[in-house]
Amino acid sequence: MNRLNRLAFGLLVVSIAAAAAPACDPDNGGITLPAGFCALVAADGLGEARHLVVAPNGDVYVALLGGPNGGGGVVALRDTKGDGHFDMKETFGAGSSTGIALRNGYLYVAKVNSVERYKMTPGQLKPAGAAEVVVSGLEGVRQHGDKGLTFDGKGSLYVNVGAPSNACQTKDRTAKSPGQDPCPILEKHGGIWKFDENKLGQTQEDGVRFATGLRQMPAITWHDGALYIAMNNRDQLDVLWPGTFTAQENADRPAEPLYRAEQGSNFGWPFCFYDYGQKKFFTNPEYGGDGKTSDRCGSFTPPVAAFPAHWAPVDITFYSDKGFPKKYDGGAFIAFHGSWNRAPLPQAGYNVTFQAFSNGKPSGDFEVFASGFTGKSPLMNPNDAVARPDGVAEAPDGSLYIGDSQKGKIWHVYYRGK
């Protein structure tokens, strides 16, 4: 086949693939995407959707938030008509869930106090058997109790255990309450724990603390030989330390950091916060900081990238090289749930952001990939948001799914070219 024939054949394949793919919604389901991308709403009204995962056959599994009156568990979705819309839905399990993953024939689900798994049968949407408990007794309360999970491909499972505090104060969220030093919370919270993915009946004590010095971080994933963590940083600098920090500083300064973790990494919470504008650590006021000093921070591992204050990262996935333009290869998509404490300034975040990587390191500035979820701008009250991104996952064909935690909408994002 000569060069012209090969070119013509390639264009024909692309045309056929585009024609076979489901049609996007005229308004992309209400969200804004870069040129060449489009989206359709594949499901709606699922409930408070958290993380999601896509099976090799295209089935999607969504973890659901539960409450004191029940709910939660998993909803399984299948498109039986090939039109891009999930017309088959099965629910199973119970209890507030966030992290979810498919691994070696099992569906793993991270709940507030445990990790469970279901044996999956090829071709079946819903598992037939009951859940097996991989880890129980994980620390977790309603504040920062959500768990993410990931695997290193070598037999280990990683789970975040958030810190039930803003900055380990003696009286949490009380103005000018000093921080505890040392911070007792760090013994069983504020870090990543590592477990054997194949062993049932483990407890937190059976795991190994892999990394520490973290506040809340359900956005975890294993990539390129290391664990990556997008963390929710501290809140209320101005409310808790009036006269030392202004409302503008609270809205701008404490970055949402992206960390690369190895065994033994310490990222500095609660003693220091990473400043978004100045790209350096500063001592938290609970430990004597005045917004200018960094005396407590020299030994802590800095982030590999940083994002604006209070955007609230809740999920992260690294993209393959399957269907999007080359610049997306190997980069990270991060779902930002959106802020609540930037008042009296407008709230911010509520997007899916892309951070490019090159040679294993972040390359250049991040860019907002998907926006418009709130339905209004400026947004002053988080409860007024139409949608809040909470999950992001790549499909086998290289397309992208985005989930919403307000009412449970799922977008399917495609690249159609310019």
Number of C-alpha atoms within 10 A of each C-alpha: 7 6 8 9 10 11 12 10 13 12 12 12 12 12 11 11 12 15 10 11 13 16 14 20 13 10 11 17 20 19 18 18 18 12 10 12 19 23 27 23 21 23 19 15 13 19 20 23 29 30 33 27 23 21 16 11 12 14 19 22 25 30 30 28 24 20 10 7 7 11 17 24 21 27 21 21 23 20 17 12 10 12 13 18 20 20 14 13 16 13 16 14 18 16 21 25 30 32 30 28 22 20 16 8 12 15 19 23 28 29 30 25 21 21 30 21 24 20 19 18 13 10 8 9 20 20 19 12 10 12 17 14 18 22 26 18 14 23 18 20 14 9 12 22 24 25 30 29 26 26 22 17 12 8 11 14 20 25 29 34 32 28 27 20 20 19 29 26 20 16 14 16 16 12 16 16 18 18 21 17 13 10 15 10 16 19 10 19 26 26 25 30 23 22 23 18 22 10 12 15 13 19 18 20 14 13 17 14 24 20 20 24 21 26 27 31 29 28 30 29 22 21 18 10 12 14 21 24 26 29 26 26 24 24 20 21 24 17 18 18 17 13 8 14 18 15 17 14 17 21 26 16 23 28 29 26 25 24 22 23 21 13 14 11 18 18 27 24 27 29 28 28 26 27 22 19 14 10 15 15 27 25 24 27 23 24 20 15 17 15 18 10 15 18 15 17 21 13 10 16 16 20 22 13 21 23 24 18 29 27 25 29 34 30 30 28 22 23 22 17 14 15 17 20 11 11 12 19 17 22 22 21 26 28 33 29 26 25 23 18 23 22 15 11 14 16 21 25 25 25 28 26 21 22 23 22 18 12 7 12 13 17 14 11 11 17 13 16 17 21 19 18 22 23 14 11 11 11 16 19 15 19 12 11 18 16 25 30 32 31 31 27 25 22 21 15 15 17 18 21 23 26 29 27 23 19 16 22 22 29 25 24 24 23 19 16 11 6
